[in-house]
Amino acid sequence: MKEKAKQNWNVSVSKDTIKRILKNENMSWIRKRVGGEPEPTEYQEKKQEFKVKRTRR
């Protein structure tokens, strides 16, 4: 978003300014999430921990 503002209007704005403008226009700020696959060993460990916590309920 910051890059588009710089390209289109030749102005430099902060993330907070963009958020404030969106809020004033009743819009929301959505973070972009990085996708991808988790590390297999870490995934299995977390999956096992989740199962253990789930069975304790």
Sine and cosine of phi, psi and omega as CSV:
sin_phi,cos_phi,sin_psi,cos_psi,sin_omega,cos_omega
0.00,0.00,-0.69,0.73,0.01,-1.00
-0.88,0.47,-0.63,0.78,-0.01,-1.00
-0.92,0.40,-0.62,0.78,0.01,-1.00
-0.91,0.42,-0.64,0.77,0.03,-1.00
-0.89,0.45,-0.65,0.76,0.01,-1.00
-0.91,0.42,-0.69,0.72,-0.02,-1.00
-0.93,0.36,-0.74,0.67,-0.11,-0.99
-0.97,0.24,-0.65,0.76,-0.11,-0.99
-0.87,-0.50,0.02,1.00,0.00,-1.00
0.81,0.58,0.70,0.72,0.07,-1.00
-0.80,-0.60,0.51,-0.86,0.04,-1.00
-0.96,-0.27,0.83,-0.56,-0.02,-1.00
-0.78,-0.62,0.42,-0.91,0.04,-1.00
-1.00,-0.02,0.25,-0.97,0.05,-1.00
-0.88,0.48,-0.64,0.77,0.00,-1.00
-0.90,0.45,-0.61,0.79,0.04,-1.00
-0.90,0.44,-0.69,0.72,0.02,-1.00
-0.88,0.47,-0.70,0.72,0.02,-1.00
-0.87,0.49,-0.68,0.73,-0.02,-1.00
-0.90,0.44,-0.68,0.74,0.02,-1.00
-0.90,0.44,-0.70,0.71,0.02,-1.00
-0.88,0.48,-0.67,0.75,0.00,-1.00
-0.89,0.45,-0.67,0.75,0.02,-1.00
-0.89,0.45,-0.47,0.88,0.00,-1.00
-1.00,-0.08,0.24,0.97,-0.01,-1.00
0.85,0.53,0.61,0.79,0.08,-1.00
-0.93,-0.37,0.17,-0.99,-0.02,-1.00
-0.84,-0.54,0.33,-0.94,0.01,-1.00
-0.99,-0.14,0.83,-0.56,0.02,-1.00
-0.89,-0.46,0.82,-0.57,0.04,-1.00
-0.97,0.23,0.62,-0.78,0.08,-1.00
-1.00,0.10,0.77,-0.64,-0.01,-1.00
-0.98,-0.22,0.60,-0.80,0.03,-1.00
-0.99,0.12,0.79,-0.61,-0.01,-1.00
-1.00,-0.03,-0.03,-1.00,0.03,-1.00
0.72,-0.69,0.14,-0.99,-0.02,-1.00
-1.00,-0.03,0.63,-0.78,0.06,-1.00
-0.96,0.27,0.31,-0.95,0.06,-1.00
-0.90,0.44,0.78,-0.62,-0.11,-0.99
-0.82,0.57,-0.71,0.71,-0.04,-1.00
-0.93,0.38,-0.67,0.75,0.01,-1.00
-0.91,0.42,-0.63,0.77,0.02,-1.00
-0.87,0.50,-0.71,0.70,-0.01,-1.00
-0.90,0.43,-0.63,0.78,0.02,-1.00
-0.89,0.45,-0.73,0.68,-0.01,-1.00
-0.91,0.41,-0.61,0.79,0.02,-1.00
-0.89,0.47,-0.68,0.73,0.02,-1.00
-0.91,0.42,-0.68,0.73,0.03,-1.00
-0.87,0.50,-0.66,0.75,0.00,-1.00
-0.89,0.46,-0.68,0.73,0.01,-1.00
-0.88,0.47,-0.66,0.75,0.00,-1.00
-0.90,0.44,-0.73,0.69,0.00,-1.00
-0.90,0.43,-0.58,0.81,-0.04,-1.00
-0.93,0.36,-0.60,0.80,-0.02,-1.00
-0.97,0.25,-0.34,0.94,0.00,-1.00
-0.97,0.26,-0.29,0.96,-0.04,-1.00
-0.89,0.45,0.00,0.00,0.00,0.00
